[in-house]
Amino acid sequence: MKFKNIFKNISNMTTENTEIDQEIDEVTLENNANGEQLIIEELSVEEQLTQDLAKEKDKYLRLFAEFENYKRRTTKERIELFKTANQEVLLAMLPVLDDFDRALVEISKSEDELLLKGVELIHEKLKNTLVSKGLEQVEVKAGDVFDADFAEAITQIPAPKMKGKIVDILEKGYKLGDKIIRFPKVVIGQ
């Protein structure tokens, strides 16, 4: 008995729902002039979904491009950091290299060949070690036209034939990769 009542209730509810759906459909058809508006609304839903998909795709592509740029930039910064990581150590070693250059000049004036050869060997070893770490000498020589981008003028001396040119180099300059870490100090003609 209980099952019959339950079945009747379900049956009545289904019938009522169907009647309500039919009423809604009739009202919708009346309002939509032969159902054309209903089809347009469905297309607009599809178009809306298509537009939403396009927006999300654009957003994704922009985010992806931004991330790729970030990766490229950090990789470039990391490479630069590795290239110049030794800069402080190399700068600290430059005065030692200068002292070796001056020592070689003074020892070559003496007649002690063994001492000269020993100091030359140590000098070359130090120089080769620094070069292997990326250190390069900035090439300037007497007679070159002075360029403030590659040399530092310490003083000017009267030299009519050498006006605007390098007369003497007081201290060698060095660069690490493409970056000058110490400018050559020069005397220029006036």
URLIN-V301215 format. One record per run of one state. SS is the DSSP state (h for helix, s for strand, l for the rest). FROM is the first residue (numbers start at 1). LEN is the number of residues. If there is no record, write none. Layout:
ss = {SS | SS}
from = {FROM | FROM}
len = {LEN | LEN}
//
This chain:
ss = {l | h | l | h | l | h | l | h | l | s | l | s | l | s | l | h | s | l | s | l | s | l | s | l | s | l}
from = {1 | 2 | 32 | 36 | 85 | 87 | 110 | 113 | 133 | 135 | 139 | 145 | 146 | 151 | 158 | 160 | 163 | 164 | 165 | 172 | 173 | 177 | 179 | 183 | 184 | 190}
len = {1 | 30 | 4 | 49 | 2 | 23 | 3 | 20 | 2 | 4 | 6 | 1 | 5 | 7 | 2 | 3 | 1 | 1 | 7 | 1 | 4 | 2 | 4 | 1 | 6 | 1}
//
